[in-house]
Amino acid sequence: MAADPQAAAGAEVLHRLDVAAGATVVDAGCGSGRVTELLLERHPDVTVVALDASPSMLAAAGDRLARFGGRVVLRQADLGKAWPLDGPADAVVSTSTFHWVLDHDRLFGHVFAALRPGGALVAQCGGHGSLRAVLATAASRGVAVEGRNTYATAADTIDRLAAAGFVDVWVWLQPEPVAFPTREALAAYLADSALAPYDGGVAAAAGVAAALPAPVADFVRLNVLARRAAP
Ligand SMILES: C[S@@+](CC[C@H](N)C(=O)[O-])C[C@H]1O[C@@H](n2cnc3c(N)ncnc32)[C@H](O)[C@@H]1O
């Protein structure tokens, strides 16, 4: 069992990133900067622009990433709107975030605009069916889960990326249920992370963990690799 399923998944995604020295990489939805930190460590010659909508997450990322100095720039941004970048990026990385952006057609338009021709998108987020049991159990306990996520299918994502102008598109769903050692551990994770953004989610976490057939978070990951077409 991963103590933090999102951090483990993010680390795995970074293995798919291939960038040259001197590259600029956008981390879209950096959160508290855990994956950004790994990215900066693994690629000591790149500069990172880390975007997130949440001021508190950006503050935490600022503390964590201070040792990298000018190699990282933090910006507040809603990924569903035009991205505040100073120039084209060589790659966009995103982990555990895109499912929080409702309009994926617009989202991929913004990713496309962020990249130089030939630039790469390397992403992973929740995919179709992710947390189905957790969210159904939460909904049965009054948590407002409807309309908050886009847990897209691979087919829809391939179509959206192609329509946005991407080539070399690889998209796949990866069921990845994570078993927690106890229901209390699952409840803590749900309260801290998976159910935290929903109204009533934190209060319901212990009851949801107790009601599920097993202490399992039924993640399905949507993996995305694509490239902005070169002229
Ligand atoms: C689960 S965290 C992932 C953080 C990090 N990428 C990781 O893998 O650990 C999701 C992040 O997405 C951010 N987020 C959600 N919706 C967003 C949006 N529309 N625009 C920008 N950031 C958003 C949240 O503030 C949060 O920091």
The ligand as an ORCA input file, in Angstrom:
! r2SCAN-3c Opt
* xyz 0 1
  C      -4.360     16.231     -5.940
  S      -3.515     17.734     -6.181
  C      -2.158     17.216     -7.198
  C      -0.909     17.944     -6.881
  C       0.359     17.402     -7.534
  N       0.316     17.522     -8.980
  C       0.610     15.971     -7.125
  O       0.512     15.075     -7.975
  O       0.901     15.738     -5.945
  C      -4.570     18.575     -7.335
  C      -4.241     20.049     -7.465
  O      -5.019     20.594     -8.540
  C      -5.337     21.917     -8.205
  N      -6.464     22.314     -9.060
  C      -7.720     21.819     -9.064
  N      -8.460     22.422    -10.010
  C      -7.637     23.313    -10.615
  C      -7.817     24.257    -11.673
  N      -8.988     24.390    -12.312
  N      -6.778     25.029    -12.029
  C      -5.572     24.909    -11.396
  N      -5.349     24.029    -10.387
  C      -6.367     23.255    -10.008
  C      -5.647     21.878     -6.715
  O      -5.534     23.145     -6.116
  C      -4.587     20.891     -6.240
  O      -3.436     21.552     -5.789
*
